[in-house]
Amino acid sequence: MTDVAEQHPAPERGTPAPVDPPTNPRRKVLTASLVGTSVEFYDFYIYATAAVLVFPALFFPEGDMMAARLQSLATFAIAFVARPIGSWVFGHFGDRVGRKATLVASLLTMGIATVGIGVLPTYAQVGVLAPLLLALCRFGQGLGLGGEWGGAALLATENAPAGKRGFYGTFPQLGAPIGFFLANGVFLILSQAMSEETFLAWGWRVPFLLSTILIVVGLWVRLSLHETPAFAKVLAAGEQVRTPIVEVFRRNWAALILGTLVMVATYVLFYLMTVFSLGFGTDPETGLGYDRSQFLVFLLVGVVFFGIFTPVSGLLSDRFGRKPVLVAVTAAIIVFGFAMGPLLGSGTVGVLAFLVIGLSLMGLTFGPMAAVLPELFPTNVRYTGASAAYNLAGLLGASFAPYIATWLAGTFGIAWVGGYLVLVSVITLVALLLTRETRDDSLDDTPVRVTARG
């Protein structure tokens, strides 16, 4: 292993040696982590919205609409199978090559898949090939997002000043409410601006094609960044791991399991509040029967609270610790699960209260995760470990959550959906109680062999 001091001979006496790696301006770090994840989540959520409102009618055989919706939600779940693969592939290069290059590659992967969906032929045009192509593009979306989140979280937290890691970590998390707001806002504008026939004919493609603009902006911001200081020191010390995923399973398996379970309730809550609620709220037969535009407005109101409480949770976790904040919020989610049925059965005020409370809790549980999961892993496998935990939680908690909830509501009633949320929240609560407090841990754990003098 070659020492960095050997690669870069010491300068002549009297000239200071460059010991510290170049740093990124804080404003640029926060902008890059926020913009990138906003683009990625926008791409991800326009699929979620279309999977409920558009794809059942256009990409599957005519017949039972409930069956078509369940098939559409099954393609929605494919991305969560792809995300752990993405976390392994992009995590490998993120821990071997660097955070910056990997973040650019993940953004391009997601963008190409999303634009591809916008030009797909429908079932009426190519038959069974249509859902197969849709599933392939959805796999690409999952692959890209699987590598995106971990890199964006590390970009923010590994550049954060002391005592503010939880708050800095909420900036990539804010990409979720911003991306969701943009995605549903575009669908709402289109549904208001054109007839149902026009929307189904070509209007639904516009949100996917608009992603091109957002991707260009995201790439422009990210290409101007330096490597994070913590990983730059790993490179300088030559401490990269040959196969990070093997190292994670060999030495950090307990952190991987606990990190995954800590995140499960967050995923279930979010996809119940968004994908499931949109389908249930607009279904005239087995749901609440609201107009699509009206329920999208309800969702947008709720997402505002999601965005507000995300940075609040980061500040609280810096002040009181990650574990106490997340334990309290998870206990509140359990109570909310029991209240889900009564709230959705009490008219418009109850539906709005359901969305506002649920998405506020989502902000409070989601915000600290970008600090908590990276803090569980050492620097040389942090990208892989944090990404794997995050995306395995998605596979367990989110992939089939809308499908399971739709089936439970249609078969047993809405109260059973609340019971489902209670069950997974109890699992998360137990995992949190078993997890150590990480607020005061250092993310710079790599021995550096750079010499200031020759």
N, C-alpha and C positions, 0 to 999 in steps of 0.2 A: 504494500500500500504506500503510495508516494506521499510524502509530507508536503503540505502546502508551502512551507518555508523553502523546500527544495525546488518546487515549481516556480516560485517567485522569489528570487534572491533578494536579500535585504538591500535597501538603497544605500547610497554613500552616506558617511557620517554627516550629521547635520540636517539630513532630509527625513522628515517623519514618515514612517512606514504606514501604509493603509491597512490598519488592523480591522476596523469595523466595516461590515458590508454596507453598501448604499441603502438608504432608507427611503420609504415612500411617504410623500406628504399625506397627512392624515385625511385631508379632504378628498384626495384622489382615491385613497384606500376605501373610504366609506362609499364614495360614488361608484367605484368599480364593483364592489360587492353588492351594492343595492341594485344598480342597473342590470348587471348580469343575471342575478337571480330573478329579478322582475321579468326579464325577457323569457327566461326558462319557465317560470311558473305561468306566465301568460300563455306560452305555447302549450303547456301541460293542461291548463284549465279550459282552453277553448275546446280541446278534445272532450273534456268531462262534460261541458255544457252541450256540445253537439251530440255526445253519446246518449243524452236524454232526449233532446229536442229534435234531432235531425236524422241521425244514423239509423234508428229503428225503421224509419220509413224508406230510406234511400239505399241502404246497403244490405238489406236482408229480405227474404221472400215475403210477399204479402200474405196476410193471414192474421193470426192472433197477435195483437199489438203487445200484450204482456210478454209473450214468448220472444218477440223481436226485441223488446227492451232488455230482457234478460240476456239475450245473445249480444246485444250491443254493449251491455255492462261487462260481459265476459271479455270482449276485446279491450275494454277499458282496463281490465285487470292485467292484461299481458304486459303492460309497462312496468308493473311492480315485480314481475318475474325477471324482466330485463334489468331493472335497477341494481340488484346485487351484482349482476355480471358487469354492469357499467362501473360499479364501485371498485370491483377487482381490477378491471382493465385500466381505468383512468387512475385509480389509486396507486397501481403499480408504477405508472409513469410519474405520477405526482410525487411519490416518495423516492423515485430513482432519478428523475430528470429535473423536476421542479414544479411548483404550484402554477406559475404563470402560463407556461406552454400548455399544460394540461387543461387549464381553464378555457383557453382559446379553443382547443380541440373539442371539448365537451359542448361548448356553445355552438360550434359549427355542426356537430352531429345532431343536436336537437333541432337546429334551424332547418337543415336539409330535410329531416323527417317531417317537420311541420308543414313546410311549403309543399312537400310531396302530397300530403293529405289534401291540400287545397286544389290539386289538379287531378285527383283520382276519378276514374269512371265509376258510375253507380251500378247497382245490381241490374237495373233495367237495360243497361248498355252492354255489360260483359258477364252477367250472371254471377256464378259462385266465385269467380276471380276477384270480384269487387271486395267482399269481406276479407279475402285472403290478403289482398294488397293493403287494405286498411289495417289489418293485424300486423303486417310487416312494418308499416310506417309507425304504428303505435309502439312496436318493439324498439324502433330507433329512437323514439322520444324517451322511452324509459332508459335506454342505454346512455343517452346524453345527460339526463337529469341525475342518473346514478353517479356520474362523475362530477357533476356541477356543484352539488350542495357542499360536499366535503371541502373542495378547493375554495369556494367562496367563504365558508366558515373559517378556514385557516387564514385566508387573506385578511379577514377582519381581526381575528383573535391574535394571530401571531404578530400583527402590527400594532396591537392595542397598548396604550400606556398602562402602568401599574394601577390596579384598583378599578379599571374601567373595562375589563375584558367582557363581562356580561353585557354591558351596554353596547360596546362595539359589535359584539356578536349578534345583536338584534337587527343590525342593518341588512345582512343577507336574509334574515328571517322576514324582514319587511317586504321582501320581494314576493312573498306569498300573498298577503292581502292586496298589494299593489297590482300584481299580475292577475289576481282573481277579479279585482275591480275593473281593470282594463278589459279583460276577456268578456265579462258579463255586460259591461257597459257597451262594448261594440255590438254584441248580440242584441242588446236592448235597442240601440239606435237603429240597427238594420230592421228589426221587427216593426219599429214604428214608421220607418221610412218607406217600406215596401210591403206589398201584399204577401199573404201566406204562400201563394203560388210562386211568386217571383223569388221569395226567400228560399224556398225548397228547390227551385230550379237552378239558381246560381248564387244567391245572396249569402248563403251559408259559407261559401268558399272565401269570402272577403277577409274574415278574421284570420284565416290561415295564411293567406297571401300577404297580409299586412305585417306579418312577422318578419318579413325580409328587412323592412326599415329598422325594426327594433334590433335585429341581429347586427346590422352594420354599426349602429350606435354602440352596442355592447362590445363589439370587437375593437372599435376605435379606442374606447376607454381602457380596455384591458391590455392592449398591446403597448401602452405607454408606461406600464408598471415595471418596477424592479422585483426580483425575487424577495420573498419574506425574509426578515433577518434571521429567524430561527432556522429556516431550512438552508439559508446561505451558509450558516455555520456548520450544518451537517455536511454540505458539499466541501467546505474548507477543511473539515476534519477527516473527510473520506469515510464517513460513518453510514453511508447508504447501505440498506439491506438488499441482498441479491433478489430475494423473493418476499416482498413485504406481506403478502397474504398468508404465506406459510408461517412467518414469524408471528403474525397476529394470532393464528390458531394455536401455535405452539406455546407462546409465552404470555399472550394477552387474552386468552379464551374467556376468562371470567369477566373481564371488562367488556368483551364483545357481547356476551350473553346478557349481562346486566344493562348495558347501554341499549341493546335491542328492546328489552322488556320495558325499560324506562320510557321509551318513545312510543310504545304500542298504543296506549290510550289516546295520545295526541293525534295519531293518524285516524283512529276510528272516529273520534269526535269530529275531526274536520270533514271527513267524507260523509258522515251522517248529516252534518250541518249544511253541506253544499250539494253534492251530487244526489244523495238520497232525498233530501228535503225538496229539491227542485222537481224531481220526478213525482214524489208523493203529493206535493203541493199543487201540481198542475194536472194530476190525473183525475178526470171527471168520474171515473167508475169506482176505483178502489181508494182514491185519495181525497184531497180537499177540494179539487176542482177550480182552483184559481186560474185566472187568465195568465198566460206565460209572461207577458210584459209586467203585469202587476206583481207577480211573485219575484221576478228578477229585481224589481225595485226594492222589495222587502229584503232580498239577499244583499243588495248593495248597501242598504242601511246597516245591516248586521256586520258587513265586512269593514265598515268604517270603525266600528268598535274593536274589531280584530286588530286593525292597524294601530289604534290608539294604545291598546293594552300590551302590544308587543314590546315597545321600548320601555314601558313602565315595568314590565316583568324583569327586563335586563337590569334596570336600576335597582329594583328590589333585591335581585340575586347578588348584586355587588355589595349591597348594604347588609343583608341578613344571611347570605349564603345560598348556594344553589339548592341544597337539599331541603331546608325548611320551607322555602317558597314553593317548590314543586310538590312536596308532601301536602301542603295546605291546599294548593290548587287541585290536586288529584282528588282529595277528599270532597272538594266542592263539586267536581265533575260527577262523583258518585251520587251526590244529592240531586244534581241536575238530571241524571239518568232516571231517577224515580219520578221526577216532575215532568218528563218529556210527554207522556201520554196526556195528562191533564192540560198542559199548555196547548198542545196541538188540537185539543178538542174543545177549546174555549173561544173560538172565533178569531177575528183578525187581530185583536189586541193580544190574545194569547200566542198567536203565530209570530207576531213581531217580537213579543217578549222572549219566546223560544229562540229566535234567531239572534237577538241582541245578547241575551245571557250566554247562550252557547258559544257564540263567536268571540265574546269577551273572554270567556274561559279559555278559548283556543289561543288567543293572544298571550294570555298569562302562562300557559303551559308550553307554548311553542317558542316564545322569546328566548328563554335561557338555554335551549338545546344546542345552539351553535357554540356555546361556551362549554357546556357540560360534556358533550360527547368527545370533543377534541382533548379535553383535560384528562380523560380516562386513559390516553395512549401516549407513549413516548414519541418524540419528534420524528424519528426515522421511519415509523410506521403509522404516523398520526393520520395522514390522508386516507390510507387504506382502512385503518381501524374505525375511524369516525364515520367514513362513508359506508362501510359494511354494516355497522350497527344501525345507522340511519335507514338504510335501504332494506335490510332484513326486517326491520320494524314495519316498513312500508309493505313488504310482502305479507307479513303476518297480520298487520292491523288495517291496511287500507285496500289491498288488492281486491278482496271480495266483500269489503264492508258494505258498499251500496247494494251488491247482489244479495247478501245475507239479510240486510235490513229490508229490502224490497220484498223478499220472500217471507220474512217474519211478519211484516205488516199485512201482507195479503192473505196469509194463512192463519195467523193467530191474533193480529191486532197490533196497534202502534205501541202499546205498553211493553210488548216483548222486545221491541227495538230499544227501548230504554233499559230493559234488563240486560240486553247484549252489551250496552255501553257500561253498565255497572260492573259486569263480569270482567271485562278487559281492564277497567280502571282499578279494580281490586288487585289484579295481576301486576299492574304498574306500581301501585302503592307498595306492594310487598318488595318489588325490585328496588324501589327508592329507599326503603328502610334498610336494605342490605348494602346499598352503595355508599361509599365514603364521601365526605365533603371535599370538593375540589377547588373551591374559590381561591384559596391561598397557594395552590400549586403553581410552580413555574412551568411555562411552556418551553423554556430554553434549558433543556436537560442534556445537551450534547457537549462532550469535552472538545474544546477547540485548541488546535495545535498551531496556531498562527503566532509567529514571533515578531515583536516590534523592533528588535535590534538583531543585527547579524553577529 
